[in-house]
Amino acid sequence: MAHPKSRISKQRKRKRRTHKKITPVQVNVCKETGEPHLRHRTYEVEGATYYKGKVLIPALEDGEE
């Protein structure tokens, strides 16, 4: 099994790890529907699928499959 040539100090290890942070999720609000959604993702409002404020897949009517 491999062993490090020399021990890494706590300070050096912590300096390296300071850059590993969780960034907040970018949430947009649709101008058409007012629905909050993730950027660059489709979202559903009342059965219709939207992307960039435009309907991709319209909502199904009752009785349709």
N, C-alpha and C positions, 0 to 999 in steps of 0.2 A: 504494500500500500504506500502511496506517495506521502511524503512529509514535507512541510514547508522548510525552506532553507533557514529562514529566521522568522521569529514571531512578529506578527503585525500588532503594533500597539493599539490600545483602545481608541486613542485620539485619531490615529490614521484611519482606522476602520470606520469611525463615526463621521469623519470628514468625507469619506467616499460615499457613505450612505445618506448624507444630507440631501443629495440630488434626487433620491428616489421618493417622490411624493405622488399622491393621488391628486389628479386634476379634477375639478368639478365638471359634471356632465353638462354639455351645451344644450339648452332647451330653447326652442323657438316657439313663437305663437303664430299660428296660421292667420293670415290677413283675411281670408275668406270665411273660415269657420270660427276663429277665435280659440281653437283647440291647441293646448300646449303639446309639443311633440319633439322627439329627438331629431337633430339635424341629419339630413341625407338618409332618412328612413321613411317608409310609408307609414301612414297612420289611418285609423278607422274612425269615422264619425257617422253614427246612426246607420251602420251597415255598409256605407260606401267607403272605398279605399281611396285615400288622397296621397298625392306626392307633389310637393312644391305648389300647393294651393289648387291643384287641378285634380279632377276626378279621374282615377285610373280605372277602377271597377265600380260601376254604379251599384246601389243597393238592390238586392233582390226583392221583387214584389211577392206578396203572399201567393203561394201555389207554384211558384217557379222553383226550379232545381238548379 
